[in-house]
Amino acid sequence: MSIDITMPKLTDTMEEGTIVRWLKQIGERVSAGEILAEVETDKADMELEAPSDGVLREIKVGEGDAAPVGAVIAVLAAAAQATSGTRTETPKPAAAPKASAPTESTLVAPAATPVKSASRLPAATPLARRVAQQANVELGEVTGSGQRGRVTKRDIGIVTPAASVARTPTSVAPPAAGRVELSKMRQTIAHRMADAMREIPHFYTTAEVDMGDAVRLRASLELSGVVSQPVTVTHILIKAVALALRRHPRVNAAWADGAVLFNEAINIGIATAVEDGLLVPVLKNCERLSLVEIAAAARSLNDKARGGRFVSDEMLGGTFTISNMGMLDIDEFTAIINPPQAAILAVGAIKERAVVRSGRLAVAQTMRVTLSCDHRILNGVESARFLEELKRLLENPVALVMA
């Protein structure tokens, strides 16, 4: 029995994917969950996993070629069949059709296209590949400084087209005046955000939170030795948001063609700035996770975001988004809702500010948070009550450790 491997939908907005490189060759045995290929999507490079054990029998989409979501890109011979039969002559892969809806007839490849050797295609971010092409730099001549030796835009900037010229670290020169084509990621962000602002009636609610106890809790956890990895303020924030969403499920809802869809799971997307745009990896089922589990899962997603590589559905299924610029000197800002979600939370920096306590002036470490809301789903009172709950949880963070 043969198993068709199709182009998966790896992000919420993905319509097609491009094969960056095949990590397995025709005739090689693979195990379920093993990485078969790297796929470039509209947001990031993703890793394509084998659906089951078997032998890679055919590659239909060559490296550098694109295929729509759902199109057959390779064929896997089931383990039993591969063991009982003899290996057939290696077929050549064919270019994928560009049709938006794959059918039996459109999946027949019109012509053969040789697959490039994976050894000649080093791992690189989409922006690095584009910059290398524009600068006439061979990626094979570049030493990657990213995760697992991945080539980044900065690496391209310290290489000249002539391999004989010595490499000296320097910053990438700004582009000359003129037209600069956007990457797929930037184009997707532009379209999604323009659509969101045009179609969603946004309104905004801001609260100021005293983060003194939360900061002290973070320091206490680190000094106690109870946690193996540091718990950050961001992790505490995610846990508090998850609890607040559980108590205010309408904020965790979505717009669905004139109706409100209430989500059972709380899947929090963490907006993460990357080399050429913004990624929103999703932390799944936060309502079930302890603070320490949230810290571990969030740290793993952040590492993958910095490396520009994700597996399976780590970019899918978000029900609420946090955009945190607390690491920068930003008091407050507003964020654009990620449709079809009901809201997004924008988080500013923790700063020492003057406050009044019991009629006296004092100094406190406060943080300003702004909730952008879809007025079709939420009203002002619902937004305010959610922020009041979030403020209460962050100002009494012991509840976050116990939950």
C-alpha positions as CSV (number, residue, x, y, z in Angstrom):
1,M,0.0,0.0,0.0
2,S,1.3,3.5,-0.9
3,I,0.6,6.6,1.1
4,D,0.3,10.0,-0.5
5,I,2.1,12.8,1.3
6,T,0.3,16.1,0.7
7,M,1.3,19.7,1.2
8,P,-0.1,20.3,4.7
9,K,-1.7,23.6,5.9
10,L,0.9,24.6,8.4
11,T,-0.3,28.2,9.2
12,D,-3.8,29.7,9.4
13,T,-3.2,31.8,6.2
14,M,-1.2,29.3,4.2
15,E,-2.3,28.6,0.6
16,E,0.8,27.0,-0.8
17,G,4.2,26.0,0.3
18,T,7.6,25.8,-1.3
19,I,10.0,22.8,-0.8
20,V,13.2,24.2,0.5
21,R,15.0,20.9,0.6
22,W,14.3,17.2,1.0
23,L,16.0,15.6,4.0
24,K,15.3,12.1,2.8
25,Q,16.1,10.7,-0.6
26,I,14.1,8.2,-2.8
27,G,14.6,4.7,-1.5
28,E,15.4,5.7,2.1
29,R,13.4,4.3,5.0
30,V,11.6,6.7,7.3
31,S,9.8,6.4,10.6
32,A,6.6,8.1,11.6
33,G,7.3,11.6,12.9
34,E,10.7,11.8,11.3
35,I,11.4,15.0,9.3
36,L,11.1,14.5,5.6
37,A,11.5,18.0,4.2
38,E,11.7,21.7,5.0
39,V,8.8,23.7,3.6
40,E,8.7,27.5,3.3
41,T,5.3,29.0,4.0
42,D,4.0,32.5,4.0
43,K,5.3,32.9,7.6
44,A,8.2,30.7,8.3
45,D,10.1,27.5,7.3
46,M,8.3,24.5,8.7
47,E,9.4,20.9,9.1
48,L,7.3,18.3,7.3
49,E,6.9,15.1,9.3
50,A,6.4,11.5,7.9
51,P,2.8,10.4,8.6
52,S,3.9,6.7,9.1
53,D,6.7,4.2,8.8
54,G,7.8,3.3,5.2
55,V,10.1,4.0,2.4
56,L,10.1,7.2,0.3
57,R,9.1,5.9,-3.1
58,E,8.5,9.0,-5.1
59,I,9.1,12.8,-4.9
60,K,6.7,14.8,-7.0
61,V,7.7,18.3,-6.0
62,G,11.4,19.3,-6.4
63,E,13.4,21.6,-4.2
64,G,12.5,25.2,-5.0
65,D,9.1,24.3,-6.4
66,A,5.8,25.3,-4.9
67,A,2.6,23.3,-4.5
68,P,-0.9,24.3,-3.2
69,V,-2.2,23.0,0.2
70,G,-3.5,19.5,-0.3
71,A,-1.4,18.6,-3.4
72,V,0.5,15.4,-3.4
73,I,4.2,16.2,-3.0
74,A,5.6,12.7,-2.4
75,V,4.6,9.0,-2.1
76,L,5.5,6.7,0.7
77,A,5.5,3.0,0.4
78,A,4.1,1.4,3.5
79,A,6.6,-0.5,5.7
80,A,5.1,-3.9,4.8
81,Q,5.2,-3.3,1.1
82,A,8.7,-1.8,1.2
83,T,10.0,-4.9,3.0
84,S,8.3,-7.5,0.8
85,G,9.1,-6.0,-2.6
86,T,12.3,-5.0,-4.3
87,R,13.3,-1.5,-4.8
88,T,12.2,-0.1,-8.2
89,E,14.2,2.3,-10.3
90,T,14.3,5.8,-8.8
91,P,11.7,7.9,-10.5
92,K,12.3,11.5,-11.1
93,P,10.2,14.1,-9.3
94,A,7.9,16.3,-11.2
95,A,7.0,19.9,-10.8
96,A,3.8,20.5,-8.9
97,P,0.7,22.1,-10.4
98,K,-0.2,25.6,-9.3
99,A,-4.0,24.9,-9.1
100,S,-5.7,26.1,-5.9
101,A,-7.8,23.0,-5.5
102,P,-5.9,19.7,-6.2
103,T,-7.8,17.0,-8.1
104,E,-6.8,13.6,-9.5
105,S,-6.1,15.2,-12.9
106,T,-4.2,18.2,-11.7
107,L,-1.9,16.1,-9.6
108,V,-0.4,14.4,-12.7
109,A,3.0,16.1,-13.1
110,P,3.5,17.5,-16.6
111,A,7.3,17.3,-16.7
112,A,10.2,15.9,-14.8
113,T,12.4,18.2,-12.7
114,P,15.6,16.9,-11.1
115,V,15.8,17.2,-7.3
116,K,18.8,19.2,-6.1
117,S,21.1,17.5,-3.7
118,A,20.3,18.4,-0.1
119,S,24.0,18.8,0.7
120,R,24.2,21.7,-1.8
121,L,21.3,23.5,-0.1
122,P,22.2,24.7,3.4
123,A,19.5,25.6,5.8
124,A,18.7,29.3,5.6
125,T,15.9,31.6,6.5
126,P,13.6,32.8,3.7
127,L,15.0,36.3,3.9
128,A,18.6,35.1,3.8
129,R,17.9,33.2,0.6
130,R,16.3,36.2,-1.0
131,V,19.1,38.5,0.1
132,A,21.7,36.0,-1.1
133,Q,20.0,35.9,-4.5
134,Q,19.9,39.7,-4.8
135,A,23.6,39.9,-3.7
136,N,24.7,37.1,-6.0
137,V,26.0,35.1,-3.1
138,E,26.1,31.3,-3.1
139,L,24.6,30.0,0.1
140,G,27.1,27.2,0.0
141,E,29.8,29.7,0.6
142,V,28.1,31.1,3.8
143,T,28.7,29.8,7.3
144,G,25.4,30.0,9.2
145,S,25.3,31.6,12.7
146,G,21.7,30.7,13.4
147,Q,20.2,27.7,15.2
148,R,21.7,24.4,14.0
149,G,23.9,26.4,11.6
150,R,21.1,28.1,9.9
151,V,22.1,30.9,7.5
152,T,20.6,34.3,8.4
153,K,20.5,37.7,6.7
154,R,23.4,38.9,8.8
155,D,25.5,36.0,7.6
156,I,24.9,37.1,4.0
157,G,26.1,40.6,4.9
158,I,29.6,39.4,5.9
159,V,30.2,37.5,2.6
160,T,31.1,38.9,-0.7
161,P,30.2,37.2,-4.0
162,A,33.8,36.3,-4.6
163,A,34.7,33.3,-2.5
164,S,38.4,34.3,-2.5
165,V,37.7,37.6,-0.6
166,A,38.3,37.4,3.1
167,R,35.2,37.6,5.3
168,T,35.1,40.4,7.8
169,P,32.2,41.0,10.2
170,T,30.2,44.0,9.2
171,S,26.6,45.1,9.2
172,V,24.4,44.8,6.2
173,A,24.3,48.0,4.3
174,P,20.8,49.7,4.0
175,P,19.1,49.3,0.6
176,A,19.6,52.0,-1.9
177,A,16.6,54.3,-2.5
178,G,14.0,52.7,-4.7
179,R,11.6,49.9,-4.8
180,V,12.2,47.0,-2.4
181,E,10.1,43.8,-2.9
182,L,8.5,42.4,0.3
183,S,9.1,38.9,1.4
184,K,6.2,36.5,1.5
185,M,6.0,37.0,5.3
186,R,5.8,40.8,5.0
187,Q,3.2,40.5,2.2
188,T,1.1,38.3,4.4
189,I,1.4,40.6,7.4
190,A,0.4,43.6,5.2
191,H,-2.7,41.9,3.8
192,R,-3.8,40.4,7.1
193,M,-3.4,43.6,9.0
194,A,-5.1,45.8,6.3
195,D,-8.0,43.4,6.2
196,A,-8.3,43.3,10.0
197,M,-8.4,47.1,10.3
198,R,-10.9,47.4,7.5
199,E,-13.3,44.7,8.6
200,I,-13.1,44.6,12.4
201,P,-14.5,47.5,14.4
202,H,-11.7,47.9,17.0
203,F,-12.0,49.5,20.4
204,Y,-9.4,49.7,23.1
205,T,-9.3,49.4,26.9
206,T,-6.2,50.2,29.0
207,A,-5.3,49.2,32.6
208,E,-2.3,49.8,34.8
209,V,-1.1,46.9,36.9
210,D,1.1,47.0,39.9
211,M,3.7,44.3,39.1
212,G,5.7,44.5,42.3
213,D,4.5,41.2,43.7
214,A,4.8,39.4,40.3
215,V,8.4,40.6,40.0
216,R,9.2,39.4,43.5
217,L,7.5,36.0,42.8
218,R,9.7,35.5,39.7
219,A,12.8,36.3,41.8
220,S,11.7,34.1,44.6
221,L,11.1,31.1,42.3
222,E,14.6,31.5,40.8
223,L,16.2,31.7,44.2
224,S,14.3,28.7,45.6
225,G,15.8,26.3,43.2
226,V,12.3,24.7,42.7
227,V,12.3,25.4,39.0
228,S,15.1,24.1,36.7
229,Q,14.7,27.0,34.2
230,P,13.9,30.6,35.0
231,V,10.2,31.7,35.1
232,T,10.0,35.1,33.5
233,V,7.4,37.9,33.8
234,T,6.1,36.9,30.4
235,H,5.4,33.4,31.6
236,I,3.6,34.8,34.6
237,L,1.6,37.0,32.3
238,I,0.6,34.1,30.0
239,K,-0.6,32.1,33.1
240,A,-2.7,35.0,34.3
241,V,-4.2,35.6,30.9
242,A,-5.1,31.9,30.7
243,L,-6.9,32.1,34.0
244,A,-8.7,35.3,33.1
245,L,-9.8,33.9,29.8
246,R,-11.2,30.8,31.5
247,R,-13.3,33.1,33.7
248,H,-14.3,35.4,30.7
249,P,-14.8,32.9,27.8
250,R,-16.3,35.6,25.5
251,V,-12.8,37.2,25.2
252,N,-11.5,33.8,24.0
253,A,-14.2,33.6,21.4
254,A,-14.1,34.1,17.6
255,W,-16.1,35.8,14.9
256,A,-17.7,33.2,12.6
257,D,-19.8,34.6,9.7
258,G,-22.3,36.5,11.8
259,A,-22.1,34.3,14.8
260,V,-19.8,34.1,17.9
261,L,-17.9,30.8,18.2
262,F,-16.9,30.0,21.8
263,N,-13.6,28.0,21.9
264,E,-13.3,25.2,24.5
265,A,-9.4,25.3,24.5
266,I,-7.4,28.4,25.4
267,N,-4.6,28.5,22.8
268,I,-2.5,31.7,23.3
269,G,-0.5,33.0,20.4
270,I,2.7,34.9,21.4
271,A,3.6,37.6,18.9
272,T,7.4,37.2,18.3
273,A,9.5,39.6,16.2
274,V,11.8,37.7,13.8
275,E,14.3,38.7,11.1
276,D,11.9,39.9,8.5
277,G,8.6,40.2,10.2
278,L,6.4,38.7,12.9
279,L,5.5,35.2,13.9
280,V,2.8,34.1,16.2
281,P,3.5,30.6,17.6
282,V,0.7,29.1,19.6
283,L,0.9,27.8,23.1
284,K,-1.9,25.1,23.2
285,N,-4.3,24.2,26.0
286,C,-3.0,26.8,28.4
287,E,-5.9,26.1,30.7
288,R,-4.4,22.7,31.5
289,L,-0.8,23.9,32.1
290,S,0.9,24.9,35.3
291,L,3.1,28.0,35.5
292,V,6.2,25.9,35.2
293,E,4.8,23.9,32.2
294,I,3.8,27.2,30.5
295,A,7.4,28.5,31.0
296,A,8.9,25.4,29.4
297,A,6.5,25.4,26.5
298,A,6.8,29.1,25.8
299,R,10.6,28.9,25.9
300,S,10.6,26.1,23.4
301,L,8.3,28.0,21.0
302,N,10.5,31.1,21.4
303,D,13.6,29.2,20.4
304,K,11.9,27.8,17.3
305,A,10.7,31.3,16.4
306,R,14.2,32.7,16.6
307,G,15.4,29.8,14.4
308,G,12.5,30.3,12.0
309,R,11.5,26.7,12.0
310,F,8.4,24.9,13.3
311,V,6.8,21.5,13.3
312,S,3.2,20.4,12.5
313,D,0.6,22.7,14.0
314,E,2.6,25.0,16.2
315,M,1.4,28.1,14.2
316,L,-2.3,27.0,14.0
317,G,-5.3,27.2,16.2
318,G,-4.7,30.4,18.3
319,T,-7.8,31.7,20.2
320,F,-6.1,34.8,21.8
321,T,-2.9,36.7,21.2
322,I,-0.4,38.5,23.4
323,S,1.9,41.2,21.9
324,N,4.5,41.9,24.6
325,M,7.0,44.8,24.1
326,G,7.9,44.9,27.7
327,M,11.6,44.3,26.9
328,L,11.6,47.7,25.2
329,D,11.2,51.2,26.6
330,I,7.6,51.4,25.6
331,D,4.9,52.7,28.0
332,E,1.9,51.4,26.1
333,F,0.6,50.7,22.6
334,T,-2.3,49.2,20.7
335,A,-2.2,46.0,18.6
336,I,-4.3,44.9,15.7
337,I,-6.5,41.9,16.2
338,N,-5.5,38.6,14.6
339,P,-8.8,37.5,13.0
340,P,-11.1,35.7,13.7
341,Q,-10.0,36.2,17.4
342,A,-12.1,38.5,19.6
343,A,-9.1,40.4,21.1
344,I,-5.4,40.9,21.5
345,L,-3.5,42.1,24.5
346,A,-0.7,44.7,24.0
347,V,1.8,44.8,26.9
348,G,4.2,47.7,27.7
349,A,7.3,47.8,29.9
350,I,7.4,47.5,33.7
351,K,8.5,50.9,35.0
352,E,8.8,52.7,38.3
353,R,5.9,55.2,38.4
354,A,4.3,57.5,41.0
355,V,1.2,56.0,42.6
356,V,-1.1,57.1,45.5
357,R,-1.6,54.5,48.3
358,S,-3.8,55.4,51.3
359,G,-3.7,59.0,50.3
360,R,0.1,59.1,50.1
361,L,2.5,59.3,47.2
362,A,4.6,56.2,46.6
363,V,6.7,54.6,43.9
364,A,5.5,51.3,42.3
365,Q,6.6,49.0,39.5
366,T,3.6,49.2,37.1
367,M,2.8,47.8,33.7
368,R,0.2,49.2,31.2
369,V,-1.8,46.7,29.2
370,T,-4.2,47.5,26.4
371,L,-6.9,45.2,25.1
372,S,-7.9,45.6,21.5
373,C,-11.4,44.2,21.1
374,D,-13.7,43.3,18.2
375,H,-16.9,45.3,18.9
376,R,-19.0,42.7,17.1
377,I,-18.1,40.2,19.9
378,L,-17.3,42.3,23.0
379,N,-18.6,45.5,24.5
380,G,-16.8,47.9,26.8
381,V,-18.0,46.4,30.0
382,E,-16.9,42.9,29.1
383,S,-13.5,44.2,28.1
384,A,-13.1,46.1,31.4
385,R,-14.1,43.1,33.5
386,F,-11.5,41.0,31.8
387,L,-8.8,43.5,32.5
388,E,-9.9,43.9,36.1
389,E,-9.6,40.1,36.5
390,L,-6.2,40.1,34.8
391,K,-5.1,42.9,37.1
392,R,-6.3,41.1,40.2
393,L,-4.4,37.9,39.2
394,L,-1.1,39.7,38.5
395,E,-1.3,41.8,41.6
396,N,-2.0,38.6,43.7
397,P,0.3,36.2,41.8
398,V,0.3,33.4,44.4
399,A,-2.9,32.2,42.7
400,L,-0.9,31.6,39.6
401,V,1.4,29.1,41.3
402,M,-1.4,27.3,43.0
403,A,-3.6,26.9,39.8
